[in-house]
Amino acid sequence: MAMFGVAGIVVLGLDQLTKALALAHLTPGEPVNVIGGLLKFNLIRNPGAAFSLGAGYTPVISVIQIAVALGVIYLSRKLGSVGWAIAFGLLFGGAVGNITDRIFREPSPFHGHVVDFLQTPHWAIFNIADMAVTSAAILLVIQTLRGIRLDGTKELKK
């Protein structure tokens, strides 16, 4: 379904563009208030997964993200629902956005640190790819609760 590809490319493009802008215009340790205390730009390089957990397992995290991206591509052949297509596109774009960092950024391939720069109160610093993966998870749950299958058919209530 074309919606899967469009969503994935848009997320990946926005993720990489905003990371490039953050690296060009922000200084680590010098947060910039954007909307009062509600949103800050705060550049960090995250060696781990969510909340910087698993910093010593970056190669493993990379392999898991690659497996997720490949699994999404495989399952996308069965998509017949716009909701599932958007969710899969968000998941794919977000996973590939962070995989790109892990493979191509310092300190070395498959040990690269993910660029994070969005900060809200009482939450970890994140990026567009993280937002996309989280949004995908919410959409996947909604589609499942609505009883909509990957192919777009609706489960019959028993």
C-alpha positions as CSV (number, residue, x, y, z in Angstrom):
1,M,0.0,0.0,0.0
2,A,1.4,3.4,-1.0
3,M,0.5,5.0,2.3
4,F,3.0,2.8,4.1
5,G,5.8,4.0,1.8
6,V,4.8,7.7,2.0
7,A,4.5,7.6,5.8
8,G,7.9,5.9,6.2
9,I,9.7,8.2,3.8
10,V,8.1,11.3,5.4
11,V,9.1,10.2,9.0
12,L,12.6,9.2,7.9
13,G,13.1,12.5,6.1
14,L,11.8,14.7,8.9
15,D,13.8,12.7,11.4
16,Q,17.1,13.1,9.6
17,L,16.4,16.8,8.7
18,T,15.6,17.8,12.3
19,K,18.6,15.9,13.6
20,A,20.9,17.7,11.1
21,L,19.4,21.0,12.2
22,A,19.8,20.2,15.9
23,L,23.4,19.3,15.3
24,A,24.0,22.5,13.4
25,H,22.3,24.9,15.7
26,L,22.3,23.4,19.2
27,T,25.1,23.0,21.8
28,P,25.0,20.0,24.2
29,G,24.3,21.2,27.7
30,E,22.7,24.5,26.6
31,P,19.0,23.8,26.4
32,V,16.8,26.3,24.5
33,N,13.3,27.1,25.8
34,V,10.8,26.9,22.9
35,I,7.4,26.9,24.6
36,G,8.2,28.1,28.2
37,G,8.9,25.0,30.3
38,L,6.7,22.8,28.2
39,L,9.2,22.2,25.3
40,K,12.9,22.6,25.1
41,F,15.5,21.9,22.5
42,N,18.2,20.0,24.4
43,L,20.9,18.2,22.3
44,I,22.2,14.9,23.6
45,R,23.8,11.9,21.9
46,N,22.1,8.8,23.3
47,P,24.2,5.6,23.3
48,G,21.4,3.4,24.5
49,A,17.7,2.7,23.9
50,A,14.8,4.6,25.5
51,F,15.8,6.6,28.6
52,S,19.5,5.8,27.7
53,L,19.0,2.3,29.0
54,G,21.3,-0.4,27.6
55,A,24.1,1.9,26.5
56,G,26.5,-1.1,26.4
57,Y,24.2,-3.0,24.0
58,T,24.1,-0.6,21.0
59,P,25.0,-3.4,18.5
60,V,22.2,-5.6,19.9
61,I,19.7,-2.7,19.8
62,S,20.8,-2.1,16.2
63,V,20.2,-5.7,15.2
64,I,16.7,-5.6,16.8
65,Q,15.8,-2.4,15.0
66,I,17.0,-3.9,11.7
67,A,14.9,-7.0,12.3
68,V,11.8,-4.8,13.1
69,A,12.3,-2.8,9.9
70,L,12.6,-6.0,7.8
71,G,9.6,-7.6,9.6
72,V,7.5,-4.5,8.8
73,I,8.6,-4.6,5.2
74,Y,7.6,-8.3,5.0
75,L,4.2,-7.7,6.7
76,S,3.5,-4.6,4.6
77,R,2.8,-6.8,1.6
78,K,-0.4,-7.9,3.3
79,L,-1.7,-4.4,4.2
80,G,-5.2,-3.5,3.1
81,S,-6.0,-0.9,5.8
82,V,-5.0,2.7,5.8
83,G,-4.7,2.6,9.6
84,W,-2.3,-0.3,9.5
85,A,-0.4,1.2,6.6
86,I,0.2,4.5,8.4
87,A,1.1,2.7,11.6
88,F,3.6,0.4,9.8
89,G,5.0,3.5,7.9
90,L,5.6,5.3,11.2
91,L,7.2,2.3,12.7
92,F,9.4,1.7,9.7
93,G,10.5,5.4,9.4
94,G,11.2,5.7,13.1
95,A,13.2,2.5,13.3
96,V,15.2,3.3,10.2
97,G,15.8,6.9,11.5
98,N,17.4,5.6,14.6
99,I,19.2,2.7,12.9
100,T,20.8,5.3,10.6
101,D,22.2,7.0,13.6
102,R,23.5,3.8,15.2
103,I,25.2,2.7,12.0
104,F,26.6,6.0,10.7
105,R,27.2,8.3,13.6
106,E,30.1,8.5,16.1
107,P,31.8,6.7,17.7
108,S,31.7,3.8,15.2
109,P,29.4,1.7,13.0
110,F,26.8,-0.1,15.1
111,H,27.9,1.8,18.2
112,G,26.7,5.2,17.0
113,H,24.8,7.5,19.3
114,V,21.3,8.5,18.4
115,V,20.7,12.3,18.2
116,D,18.0,13.4,20.7
117,F,16.9,17.0,21.1
118,L,13.2,17.3,22.1
119,Q,12.6,17.6,25.8
120,T,9.3,17.9,27.8
121,P,8.9,18.0,31.5
122,H,9.4,14.8,33.4
123,W,10.3,12.8,30.3
124,A,13.4,11.5,28.5
125,I,14.9,13.6,25.7
126,F,13.7,12.2,22.3
127,N,13.5,12.8,18.6
128,I,11.1,12.5,15.6
129,A,11.9,8.8,15.1
130,D,10.9,8.1,18.7
131,M,7.7,10.0,18.3
132,A,6.9,8.0,15.2
133,V,7.5,4.7,16.9
134,T,5.4,5.7,19.9
135,S,2.6,6.9,17.6
136,A,2.8,3.6,15.6
137,A,2.4,1.6,18.8
138,I,-0.7,3.6,19.7
139,L,-2.2,3.1,16.2
140,L,-1.4,-0.6,16.3
141,V,-3.3,-1.0,19.5
142,I,-6.2,1.0,18.2
143,Q,-6.4,-1.1,15.0
144,T,-6.3,-4.3,17.1
145,L,-9.0,-3.1,19.5
146,R,-11.2,-2.1,16.5
147,G,-10.8,-5.6,15.2
148,I,-9.3,-4.5,11.9
149,R,-6.9,-7.1,10.4
150,L,-3.8,-6.2,8.4
151,D,-5.7,-7.0,5.2
152,G,-8.4,-4.5,6.1
153,T,-11.1,-7.0,6.9
154,K,-12.9,-6.7,10.2
155,E,-12.9,-9.6,12.8
156,L,-16.4,-11.0,13.3
157,K,-17.6,-10.8,16.9
158,K,-18.5,-14.3,18.3
